[in-house]
């Protein structure tokens, strides 16, 4: 396959033009702008960790925006490449839209990586599963996974997903978040021996 053919295969329709996966700098710039406009705000709030803050990130408006979802998928897939990862997902609710977008893009560019998500608590009816996305004949045992999250504070929520997939025999090779609030997650993951990558940090949005 020629470089030109590969570029065409990797191109994703976005806002009437094509974004090529190799152009990470432009993708990051545009995604940062969308996050700032749709998902970042100031005001006193209580975080999932129980802490209070005077700024917040609500990534759902970005993840549900066509351009935002496409750009997130692009950046996440770029991070997964070359790490020997054969599955990815995370804790509901934040990881669910990311997982769907990235799985779809991975198929479009010919590098399919299956996704999953972890429920906060198992359903009390039906199959009563904690980890969703697998058929009855599929397993995470022996799989090399990335655990993803939309916004990371202390890392506690993401570790719930780690515990769930490790219990099924999986190896976690990467912790990946869209925005790191820089409030202890890096230290939490380091203590567990988990490599950590944040696509954006809170300080990037706070400095303006």
N, C-alpha and C positions, 0 to 999 in steps of 0.2 A: 504494500500500500504506500503510495507516495505521500509526501508531507501535505500536499494540497488536498488529496483525497481524505486524509485523516482529519484535516481541519474542517472540511465540509461535514464529515461524519460527526465531529464533536460539536458542531454549531447548534445552538439552541435558539428557537424563535423567541424574540423578546422585544416588545414595543415596536414592531414593524421592521426590526433589523436582526442581525445575527450576532450573538455574543459567543466568541470562541473560548473554550475552556482554558487555553493557555494564557489568556489576557487577564491574569489574576489581579493586577493592579487596578485596572479600570473597574472590574467587578467589585472589588473591595470598596473603592471610592463611592460607587453608586449605591451599594448596599448600606454603607455608613450613612449616606444622605437620607435614605429611606427610613432607617432606624431612627435617626434624629427627628425626622418629620412626623413619623407615625407611632413611635414606640417609646420615646424618651420624654420625661417630664419632671418637673420639680414640685414639691409639696410634701407635707408630712404624711407618711404612710407606715403601716406595719408590714414587715416582710414575712415570708413563709417561715423563716428561721426564728421568728419571734422578735427580732430586732426592729427598731424604728429607724427611719431614714428620711432625709429631706429631698431625696430624688428617687426616681423609679424607672424601671424598664418594663413595659408590657409588650412583649414581642408578638402577641397574637395578631394585632393589626398589620404587622409586617409579614408574618408568616401566611396570612390570608390574602395578602395583596399579590396579584399575579407576578409583578416584577420582583417583589421582595422574596416570594417563594422560590422563583427561578434562581435568583442570585444566591440565596442561602444554599440551595441544592448544589449549585456550582461550586461554592467555596467549600462546603462539607465534602463533596466528592473529591475535590482536589486534595484535601487533607487525608482522605482515606487511601488514596493511591500510593502504591509502593510500600505499604506497611504490612502486607500479608493478611489483611483483614477480610474475612469472609462472612461478615454479618454485622449489623449495627442497630441500635435502638436505644430506648431509655424509658424513664418513668413518665407515665401519663401526668399531666395533659400536654406539657410543653414539647415532649419529644415526638408526639404522634404526627402532627403536620410536617415536621422536619423529615421524619422517617419516610412518609409517603412520597414527598417531593424528591428526596434523594434516590429512593428506590426506582422511581419512574425515570429520572434522568440517567441513572446508571444503566438501565436497559436501553435507552435511546442512544447512548454513546458506545454500546456494545461491551460494557463492563458490568454486567448485572451483579448487584450485591443485595441479598435479601435483608429485609428489615423485620423488626419485632417491636413490641412495646410491653412494658411492665405495669401492671395495675398496682395502684396503691394498696388495695385489698382485693383478694379473689372475689369473683361474683358468688352470690349465695344461691345461684341456680345454674342450670345448664351444665357445662363442662367444669365450672368452678376453677378456671385457670388463673394463675398469677401472671404468667408470661403468655402473651397473645401473638399470633402471626404464624404459628406453625401448624401443620396438619398432624393427624394422629401418627403418621409414619415418620415425621421429622423430629430432630432433636438438636439441642444446642451443645450436646456433649462433644468435646474436642474442637469446638469452633473457636476461632480467634476474633474477638469482637471489639467494636468501639461503642462506648456508652456516650450518648449525646444528650445535651440539655440546652434549653433556650437561654436561660439566665441562671448563672451560678453565683451563690453568695458564700455560704460556708462549705458547700459540697455535700452536706448531709443527705439531701434528697437524691442526688446521683448515686451515692453509696448504697441506697436501698435497691437500685437497679443492679448494681454490681453484685450485691449479696444474692439477689434472685437468680442471676444467670450463672454465677459461680456454683450455686447449689445444684444446677442442672449440668455441671461439668464443663462449662465454658471457661475460656481464658480471656481476660480483659486486657487488651493491648493499648488502648487509648481512651482517655477521657476528653471529650470535645464539647465545648460550649460556644454559643454564638457570642454572648456578652458575659464577661467576668466582672462582677462588682468589686472584686479585689478585697474581699473581706474574710479571707482564710481558706478558700477552696484549694489554692495551690499547695498550701501546707498540709491540708487534710489528705489530699491525694498523694503527696510525696511520702507521708507517713505510712501509706498503704502500698507504696511501691508502684503507683499508677502514673504513667506518663500523662501529662496534661497539656492541652492546647486550647487557647481562647482565640477566636477570630477577632474579637474586639475587647477592649478594656473600658471600664467605666471612666477612667481618667480622660480618655479621648473625647468623651461627650461633655465632661465637666469643665474642661479647660477653656471653653468658649463662653 
